[in-house]
Amino acid sequence: MPTVIERLRAAGCVFAEDEAALLTEAAAGDAASLEGLVERRVAGHPIEYLVGWALFAGERFAVADGVFIPRHRTGLLAMTAHDMIHSGHTVLDLCCGTGALGATATRGIPGVRLVAADIDPVAVACARRNLPGFEVYEGDLFDALPRDLRGRVDVLLANVPYVPTHQIAFLPEEFRVHERRAALDGGDDGLRVLRRVAAQAPGWLAPGGHLLTEAGDAQLDAAHGILRDAGLEPRTVTDPETETSIVVGSMSRTIYP
C-alpha cells in the first residue's frame, strides 16, 4: 500500500514530505482522520484548510474552508504598513479575511487601535480568533464600521480582490475552486472594489493618513489614477527580490475648510 508521502507525491504535491507531516500532526494519531485528510488533499483541497491554519510572515493564523488564504506576496504590504504605524495610531484592515495582514502590520507596536472588517461571516470568525482583543466587524467595506472611526484612520489596509473576472479561470485550482469567488473577483478590470474603497477612504483617513493596497503590474497606472481621483497622492512600492508591487495613496496633512 502506498505511503502517505507517495500518495501525495503522486497527486502532484511538490512538498509531499512536509505536507505528510502536517496532516499527520493534524490527525493527532487518529488513523481514520488521517485517511480523510489525505483523501481531501489528493482531491485538491488546500493544505491550509485541512490543518486549520495558514502560515504568514512566520506565524500561524486560523483559517477555515472558503476563506482567502494569506499569500506570501502580501508580506510586502504588511511590512510597508508596519513601517508607517506608530504607537497611538488607528489601523483599519478592510477585506481582512483571516486578519493576518492587520496582525502582522501592527505586530510589536504598542497602543495601536486595530479594526478589521470583512463581508464573509466565516472570515470574520477566523479574524476574531486571530485578533483577540481587537475590533472585528462583519459587513460590506465601510458599512460595517463604527462611525467614530471617520477621519481617524492613520493606516488603511485594503487587500481587495483584484483579479479580473475573465482571468479567474487561469488561477491555480486550489484558489479558484476552493476560495470564495468574492475574495478573488475584482470585476472586469480587477479594480472594481478598489474604486469603492478609494471613493470613501478620504472620509475615514486622518490628515496624513495612508491607504495601502495590492494590484497587478498591469493595473498599477490605473490604480494610481483611481487614488488620485479620490484626492490621494499615489506611489508604488516595489520589492525587486520578489518582483512584487503595492500602491500607497496618502492624504494631505492639511485640513481644508
N, C-alpha and C positions, 0 to 999 in steps of 0.2 A: 504493500500500500504506500503511495507517495507520502512523503512528509509534508508538514505544513509549508515549509520553505519551498519544496519542489512544486507544490500546488500553486503557491503564489507566483513563483517564477514562471511557471507555465502560463499563468494568466496575464503575464506581461508586467508584473510589479518589479520595477528596477531595483528597489531596495528590499528585496524579499526577506533577507535575514533580519533586518531591523523591524520590518512590519510583523514578522512572525513573533518576535519578542514582545512587541507592543500588544498584539492580540492575545498572546498567552498571558500577559500581565492583566489585561482587561478581563479575561475569563476567570481569573482568580482560582485556578485549579479545577474548574468545572468543565469536564470533557465535552458535555453536550453544548455548553455555552460557547466554548472554543470552536466547535464544529460549525455552529450557527454563524459566528463572526467570520470564519474563513469562507464559508459559502457566500456570505454577503460581499466580502471583499473580492472574491473571484468573480462575482457578478457585476463588479464595478462600483460598489458603494465607496465613498471616500473613507479613508482610514480614520480621519478625524471624527466622523460621525460614529464609527464603530467603537472607538476608545473613549469618546465623550469629551475630548479636548483637542485644541489646536495649539501648536507652538508658534509664538510670535515674539520676536525680539528677546528670545531666551526665556520666556515664561509660558506656562500653560494657561490657556483660557478655556472655560467650559463652552461647549458648542453642542447644538442639537440638530437633528435631521432638518434639512432645508435652509438652515441659517447660513449666511455668507461666511465662508471660511477666510480668515485673515490671510492676506498674501504677503510673501516675503518682500515684494517690491514696495509695499506700503510703509516699510521701515523708514524710507526717506521722508515721507510725510510726517511720521511720528517724531523723528529726530529733528527735523526743521522746526516743528512746532515746539518741541522741548526747549530749544534754544531761545524761543521767544517768550516763554512762560516764566513768570516770577511769582514769588510768594505774594498772596493777596489778589492775584488775578482770578478772573472768571473765565472758564473754558467751556465751550459748548461743542459736543460731539453729535452732529446730526447724521442720520442714516448710520447709527452707531453699530448695528449688528451685535457682535458679542461684547462690544465695549473695549476691545483690545487696543484700539487706536487711542482713545482717551486715556486709558490706564497707562499706556506706555509714554504718551506725550507728557503726562504730569508726574511720572514716576520720580520719587525722591525730592519733589518740590513741596515744601510745607505750605499750609494756609491757602490752598487753591480750592475754589468752588468749581467742581466739575459737574456739569449737567449733560445728560445724554438722552437721546430720543430716537425712536425707530417706529415705523408703521407696523412692523411684524410682531405680533404678540409673543411668538416663540423666541425671537431675537431679544426682545425686551426682558423675557425671563432669564435668558443667558446673561445679558448685561447686568441684571440685578445681582446675579451670583458673582460676577466678575468685578463689580464695582460696589462692594459693601460700604455703606456709609455715605454714598453719593446719591444724587438725584437721577432717576431714570424714568422717563415718561414714554407712554405709548400714544402715537398719533402721527399725523401727516406733517412732516417737517416742523415749521414753527408753530403750527396749530396746537401742538402738544405741550407747549412750554408755558411756565408761569409768566405773567405779564411783568413782574418785577425785573426780569432779565433785559427788558428793552433798553438799549443804549448802554449796557453794562458789560457786554461780552468783549473780552480782550483778545481772545483767540477762538475762532470758529473753525472747527474741523468738519469738512463736508466731503466724506469719501463716497460721493454719489455714484450710482450706476452710470457708466459712460460707454458701454459697448453699444454701437449702432445696432438697431434691431436686425438688420439683414446680415450682420456678422456673428450673431449668436450661434448660428448653426455650425460655425467653424471653431467654436471654443472646445477645449477638451471635454470629453464625455462626462467626467466627474463633475464639472461645473454646470454644463448646460442641461444635464438630465436631473441632477440631484439638488442643486441650489435653486431657491425660488426665483422665478423669472423677474420679479420686481427688483431683486437685488442686483440684476445684471443689465436689464434693458434700459438704455438711455434714449430711446426714441430714434427717429430717422437718422439724425447725425450724431447721436450719443450724448447730446448736450441739453436735452430737454429738462432734466432735473436740475442741472446747474443753473439754467436760466431762472427757474423758480427760486432757487436759493439766493442767487445773486440779486434778484429784484427786491427781495425783502431784507437782505443782510444789513444794509446801511441803517435800518431802523433798530437793529439789535446790537450792532457793534458799538463799542465805546470809541471816543475820539482816539485815533492812532491804532485802532484795533485791526486785526488781520483775519482774512478768510483764506484757508488753505484747502486745495482740492487736487485730485488727480485728473489727468487727461492723457489720452494717447498722443503720440508725437504729431500725428496729422491734425490733431484738434487744438494744438497749443495756440495758434494765431486766433482761431475763433473763440477760444476760451478767454484770451486776453480782451477781445472785443466785447464779450459779454460782461466781464468785470468792469471794463472801462465805461460801458454804457450805464452801469449801475452806480457809477460815481467812485469806483475803487481804482487805485493805481496798481496795475498788474505787473508782475515779473515772473520769470521762470527760474526755478532752482533745479539743477541737474546734477546727478551723480554719474560721472563718466565710467566709474568702475562697473556699475550695474546697468548703465545706459537707461536710467530711469529719470523722468522729469515730473515735477509738480508745478502748480501755478499758485502764486500768492497774490491776493488782492488786498491792498492796505487803505484804510481810511485816513483822511487828513486829520491832523491833531487840532485843527482849528474848527471851532463850532460857529457856524454862521447863523445869524438871526433869521 
